[in-house]
Amino acid sequence: MYGWIWRHLPGNAWARALLSLALVVAVVYVLFNYVFPWAEPLLPFNDVTVDNQ
């Protein structure tokens, strides 16, 4: 998959490296701002079984 992305990016190696860095930043941005907040209520992280006594 990464080879396919690298081959299809335009430019020389430096331009491809900058574009791939921009792609990684864009994916991280989308994950943290849209995907993780959407999925957070569906995850059982707040389901505790220890009672306060």
N, C-alpha and C positions, 0 to 999 in steps of 0.2 A: 504494500500500500504506500509506504513512504517513498519507495523508488518511483512509483507511478506519479505521485505528486511532484517529486523532484524533476522528473523528466518533462512534465507538462508546464512547469513554471517558466516564464520567459526570462531571457537575459543570461548573463554570465554567472559564475559561482557566487560572487558577492551579492548580486541582485537577487538570486534565488535564495540565498541565506537570509537576506532582509525580508523577502516576501514570506518565507516559511516562518520566520519569527513573528511577523505580523499575523499570519494565520493562527499560530499558537496563541498569541495574545487575544485574538478575536474569539477563539474557541473557549478560552478560560473566562473571558468576559461574559459570553453567553451562558456558560455553565453556572457561574456564580450569581448572575443577575436574573436568570429566568428558570433554568432547570432545577437547581438546588432548592430555591424557595418553593417551587411547585411540588417537589418530591418530599420536602421536609415533613409535612403533616402525615404523609403516608408511612413514614419510617417509625419503628417502635422504640426510639431512643428515650422517650419520656415515660415509658411503661415500666414502672418500678414495682417490685414485689415486697419491699421492706416498708413496714409501717412505722410511723413515729409514735413512740409510747412514752 
